[in-house]
Amino acid sequence: MDKIAELVRRELATHLYRYFSSDFVAVSDVKVAKDLSVAKVWLRAVRNPEAVVRRAQELSGEITKQLAGSVKLKRVPKLFFYLDKSADHLDRIEELLEEIKRPE
């Protein structure tokens, strides 16, 4: 599944660039179900990340059709887009570590 997820991630990055080039969108992770029925796609965006994810979900049918035309899979998964908040979590962990390091 990792190879398929990576293939889907690369292709989605190309297709999403067409819609969101000015928002600097990156596909940070993709998880594909074993039966290829569903793919969960995590996105990062510099500008308006919540709006980008919402719009990507609205366009998911069209993006799926484009994906079907660019990859050779038995079945093209239904796409679900999520906001990747891992960078926010890392920032918060770094803040907490800095607080611990500060002398009282």
Residue pairs with C-beta under 8 A, 6 or more apart in sequence:
1 32
1 34
4 32
4 36
4 73
5 30
5 31
5 32
5 39
6 30
7 71
8 30
8 32
8 39
8 41
8 67
8 71
8 77
9 27
9 29
9 30
9 41
11 67
11 70
11 71
12 27
12 30
12 41
12 63
12 67
12 79
13 26
13 27
14 70
15 63
15 66
15 67
15 70
16 25
16 27
16 43
16 56
16 63
17 25
19 55
19 56
19 59
19 63
20 45
20 52
20 55
20 56
22 47
23 45
23 46
23 47
23 48
23 52
24 45
24 46
24 47
25 43
25 44
25 45
25 52
25 56
26 43
26 44
26 45
27 41
27 42
27 43
28 42
28 43
28 44
28 84
28 86
29 41
29 42
29 84
30 39
30 40
30 41
30 42
31 39
31 40
32 38
32 39
32 77
33 39
33 77
35 75
36 73
36 74
36 75
36 76
36 77
37 75
37 77
37 78
38 77
38 78
38 80
39 77
39 78
39 79
39 80
40 80
40 82
41 56
41 79
41 80
41 81
41 82
42 81
42 82
42 83
42 84
42 86
43 49
43 52
43 53
43 56
43 81
43 82
43 83
43 84
44 83
44 84
44 87
45 52
45 53
49 83
50 83
53 81
53 82
53 83
56 63
56 81
57 80
57 81
60 78
60 79
60 80
60 81
63 79
64 76
64 77
64 78
64 79
67 76
67 79
68 76
